[in-house]
């Protein structure tokens, strides 16, 4: 689990590995239809089915050393409020490091996603994981996901490109290079 932040904390948040006991806490993430749209999830699946798929994918990433999301714990309450981490993605047939983040609906617009994303990006650069790839860290998001776009910009990233995948889904890719990160 080389790329998964461990023992990482911020002022308000603590990162830890996701485990099956987090399932019930994460289930509300799949209730709003908006998340299904932004993540290109099957609209015909139930929230329970989508959560099962999400957890299988997350735990498989850990096993295959392709990074992964962490449970984001609010220190004040000890409760899971979101997920954030470093993912190894394939973009244009090139492996890239992505800072991924998702917050439970009732914990959005409070700065938690930005705080977690900054910590994850800094973790990647401090551990020089970017040198295994192409000297940048990215965040990839649906073109209509303006909340995630604000997080990427607040995380010091700029728009690198917009692309359409094979399913005609449109994404923005925001990135920051090691040199840009060092200047901050």
C-alpha positions as CSV (number, residue, x, y, z in Angstrom):
1,X,0.0,0.0,0.0
2,X,2.8,2.3,-1.0
3,X,0.6,5.2,-2.1
4,X,-2.1,5.2,0.6
5,X,-1.6,7.9,3.2
6,X,-1.2,6.4,6.7
7,X,-1.0,8.1,10.0
8,X,-1.9,11.4,8.3
9,X,-3.6,14.2,10.2
10,X,-4.7,17.7,9.6
11,X,-6.0,20.3,12.0
12,X,-9.5,18.8,12.0
13,X,-9.1,15.5,10.2
14,X,-7.5,12.1,10.6
15,X,-6.9,9.6,7.7
16,X,-7.1,5.9,8.2
17,X,-7.6,2.8,6.1
18,X,-11.1,2.0,5.0
19,X,-12.5,-1.3,6.3
20,X,-15.8,-3.1,6.0
21,X,-17.1,-1.6,9.3
22,X,-17.3,1.8,7.4
23,X,-20.0,0.4,5.1
24,X,-23.1,1.8,6.9
25,X,-21.5,5.2,7.5
26,X,-20.8,5.5,3.7
27,X,-24.1,4.2,2.5
28,X,-25.7,7.8,2.5
29,X,-23.2,8.8,-0.1
30,X,-25.1,6.9,-2.7
31,X,-28.6,8.3,-1.9
32,X,-28.3,11.6,-3.8
33,X,-28.7,11.1,-7.5
34,X,-26.0,13.8,-8.1
35,X,-23.2,11.5,-6.9
36,X,-24.3,8.8,-9.4
37,X,-24.1,11.3,-12.2
38,X,-20.7,12.7,-11.2
39,X,-19.2,9.3,-10.7
40,X,-20.9,7.6,-13.7
41,X,-22.5,5.0,-11.5
42,X,-25.3,2.8,-12.7
43,X,-28.6,4.7,-12.1
44,X,-30.5,1.4,-11.9
45,X,-28.5,0.1,-9.0
46,X,-29.7,0.6,-5.4
47,X,-27.6,2.6,-2.9
48,X,-26.7,-0.8,-1.2
49,X,-25.5,-2.3,-4.5
50,X,-23.4,0.8,-5.3
51,X,-21.9,0.9,-1.8
52,X,-20.9,-2.8,-2.1
53,X,-19.3,-2.1,-5.5
54,X,-17.4,1.0,-4.1
55,X,-16.1,-1.0,-1.2
56,X,-15.0,-4.0,-3.3
57,X,-13.1,-1.5,-5.6
58,X,-11.5,0.3,-2.7
59,X,-10.3,-2.8,-1.0
60,X,-9.0,-4.3,-4.3
61,X,-7.0,-1.1,-4.9
62,X,-5.3,-1.7,-1.5
63,X,-4.5,-5.3,-2.4
64,X,-3.2,-4.4,-5.8
65,X,-1.0,-1.5,-4.6
66,X,-2.9,1.0,-6.8
67,X,-3.3,3.5,-4.1
68,X,-6.7,4.0,-2.5
69,X,-9.0,6.2,-0.6
70,X,-8.8,6.6,3.2
71,X,-11.7,7.1,5.6
72,X,-11.6,10.7,6.6
73,X,-12.4,11.0,10.3
74,X,-13.6,14.3,11.9
75,X,-11.4,14.5,15.1
76,X,-14.1,16.4,17.0
77,X,-16.6,13.6,16.7
78,X,-14.6,10.5,15.7
79,X,-17.0,9.9,12.9
80,X,-16.3,9.2,9.2
81,X,-17.3,12.2,7.1
82,X,-15.7,11.3,3.8
83,X,-13.0,9.6,1.8
84,X,-9.8,11.0,0.3
85,X,-6.5,9.5,-0.9
86,X,-4.1,8.9,-3.7
87,X,-5.1,6.8,-6.6
88,X,-3.0,5.3,-9.4
89,X,-5.0,6.1,-12.6
90,X,-4.4,5.4,-16.3
91,X,-4.9,8.5,-18.4
92,X,-4.1,8.5,-22.1
93,X,-2.2,5.2,-21.5
94,X,0.0,6.8,-19.0
95,X,0.0,6.1,-15.2
96,X,-0.8,9.2,-13.1
97,X,-1.3,9.9,-9.5
98,X,-4.7,11.3,-8.6
99,X,-5.9,13.0,-5.4
100,X,-9.4,11.7,-5.1
101,X,-12.0,13.0,-2.6
102,X,-15.6,12.5,-1.7
103,X,-17.6,13.8,1.3
104,X,-20.8,12.6,2.8
105,X,-23.6,15.0,1.9
106,X,-24.1,16.6,5.3
107,X,-20.3,17.4,5.5
108,X,-19.9,19.3,2.3
109,X,-19.2,23.0,2.0
110,X,-17.3,23.1,5.3
111,X,-13.8,23.0,3.9
112,X,-13.2,19.3,4.8
113,X,-12.6,18.1,1.2
114,X,-10.1,20.9,0.6
115,X,-8.3,20.2,3.8
116,X,-8.1,16.5,3.1
117,X,-7.1,17.0,-0.6
118,X,-4.3,19.4,0.3
119,X,-3.0,16.9,2.9
120,X,-3.1,14.0,0.4
121,X,-1.3,16.0,-2.3
122,X,1.4,17.2,0.1
123,X,1.8,13.6,1.2
124,X,2.4,12.5,-2.4
125,X,4.9,15.2,-3.1
126,X,6.7,14.8,0.3
127,X,7.1,11.0,-0.3
128,X,8.2,11.8,-3.9
129,X,5.6,9.4,-5.3
130,X,5.2,11.7,-8.3
131,X,8.7,10.7,-9.4
132,X,7.4,7.2,-10.1
133,X,5.1,8.9,-12.6
134,X,5.4,12.2,-14.5
135,X,6.2,14.8,-11.8
136,X,2.6,15.9,-11.4
137,X,-0.4,15.1,-9.3
138,X,-3.9,15.4,-10.7
139,X,-7.5,15.5,-9.7
140,X,-9.9,14.2,-12.3
141,X,-13.6,15.3,-12.1
142,X,-16.8,15.4,-14.0
143,X,-17.1,18.7,-15.9
144,X,-20.3,19.5,-14.1
145,X,-19.0,18.9,-10.6
146,X,-18.3,22.5,-9.6
147,X,-17.8,21.6,-5.9
148,X,-14.9,19.3,-6.7
149,X,-13.6,21.8,-9.2
150,X,-13.4,24.4,-6.4
151,X,-11.5,21.9,-4.2
152,X,-9.0,21.2,-7.0
153,X,-8.4,24.9,-7.5
154,X,-8.1,25.5,-3.7
155,X,-5.6,22.7,-3.7
156,X,-3.3,24.8,-6.0
157,X,-4.1,22.9,-9.2
158,X,-4.9,24.4,-12.6
159,X,-6.9,23.0,-15.5
160,X,-4.6,20.7,-17.6
161,X,-7.2,19.4,-20.0
162,X,-10.7,18.3,-20.6
163,X,-11.3,14.9,-22.2
164,X,-14.1,12.5,-23.1
165,X,-13.9,8.8,-22.3
166,X,-15.2,5.9,-24.3
167,X,-18.6,6.3,-22.8
168,X,-18.9,10.0,-23.8
169,X,-18.4,11.1,-20.2
170,X,-16.6,14.4,-20.0
171,X,-13.8,15.1,-17.3
172,X,-11.6,17.9,-16.3
173,X,-8.1,17.1,-15.3
174,X,-6.6,19.6,-12.8
175,X,-2.9,19.2,-12.0
176,X,0.0,20.6,-10.1
177,X,3.7,19.8,-10.8
178,X,6.4,19.3,-8.3
179,X,8.0,22.6,-9.3
180,X,4.7,24.5,-8.8
181,X,4.3,22.8,-5.4
182,X,7.8,23.7,-4.3
183,X,7.1,27.4,-5.0
184,X,4.2,27.6,-2.6
